[in-house]
């Protein structure tokens, strides 16, 4: 059994920042419209794909927001616990 728990809070915060950036890029993306110089069947398939992607993109952005909040809570929780333990060690209750 481990005697210590080590959490790299800088890495957790960097990961949160990366997730936030991805979420923002997904949220800013607008419904793309595209047309290729091909058959109407190909254009219809492309439009269908883009419509489905818009819906999934929004779902993905919502999920990423949840992950971002969870990472922020993890960082805050461990930081708060560490601060309390340090205060106890230093005689500050």
BELHU-V931742 format. One record per residue. N is the residue number from 1. RES is the residue in three letters. PHI is phi in degrees with one decimal (none if undefined). Layout:
N,RES,PHI / N,RES,PHI
//
This chain:
1,UNK,none / 2,UNK,-71.9 / 3,UNK,-88.4 / 4,UNK,-138.2 / 5,UNK,-115.9 / 6,UNK,-113.2 / 7,UNK,-121.8 / 8,UNK,-84.3 / 9,UNK,-67.3 / 10,UNK,-63.5 / 11,UNK,-66.7 / 12,UNK,-60.4 / 13,UNK,-68.9 / 14,UNK,-65.3 / 15,UNK,-62.9 / 16,UNK,-59.7 / 17,UNK,-63.9 / 18,UNK,-63.5 / 19,UNK,-63.2 / 20,UNK,-61.3 / 21,UNK,-63.9 / 22,UNK,-63.9 / 23,UNK,-59.7 / 24,UNK,-64.1 / 25,UNK,-64.8 / 26,UNK,-65.4 / 27,UNK,-69.0 / 28,UNK,-76.4 / 29,UNK,-62.8 / 30,UNK,-101.4 / 31,UNK,-58.2 / 32,UNK,-81.0 / 33,UNK,-120.6 / 34,UNK,-144.9 / 35,UNK,-145.6 / 36,UNK,-112.1 / 37,UNK,-84.5 / 38,UNK,-148.7 / 39,UNK,-84.6 / 40,UNK,-57.5 / 41,UNK,-63.9 / 42,UNK,-66.7 / 43,UNK,-62.8 / 44,UNK,-65.0 / 45,UNK,-63.5 / 46,UNK,-64.5 / 47,UNK,-60.8 / 48,UNK,-61.7 / 49,UNK,-60.2 / 50,UNK,-64.5 / 51,UNK,-63.2 / 52,UNK,-66.0 / 53,UNK,-63.7 / 54,UNK,-57.6 / 55,UNK,-65.5 / 56,UNK,-67.6 / 57,UNK,-61.1 / 58,UNK,-64.3 / 59,UNK,-61.8 / 60,UNK,-64.4 / 61,UNK,-62.2 / 62,UNK,-63.6 / 63,UNK,-64.4 / 64,UNK,-62.3 / 65,UNK,-63.4 / 66,UNK,-63.5 / 67,UNK,-64.6 / 68,UNK,-58.9 / 69,UNK,-64.6 / 70,UNK,-64.9 / 71,UNK,-63.9 / 72,UNK,-65.0 / 73,UNK,-66.1 / 74,UNK,-60.5 / 75,UNK,-60.2 / 76,UNK,-63.6 / 77,UNK,-63.5 / 78,UNK,-67.8 / 79,UNK,-64.0 / 80,UNK,-62.7 / 81,UNK,-62.8 / 82,UNK,-62.1 / 83,UNK,-61.0 / 84,UNK,-64.6 / 85,UNK,-64.3 / 86,UNK,-64.0 / 87,UNK,-61.1 / 88,UNK,-64.2 / 89,UNK,-63.9 / 90,UNK,-91.0 / 91,UNK,78.0 / 92,UNK,-104.0 / 93,UNK,-98.5
//
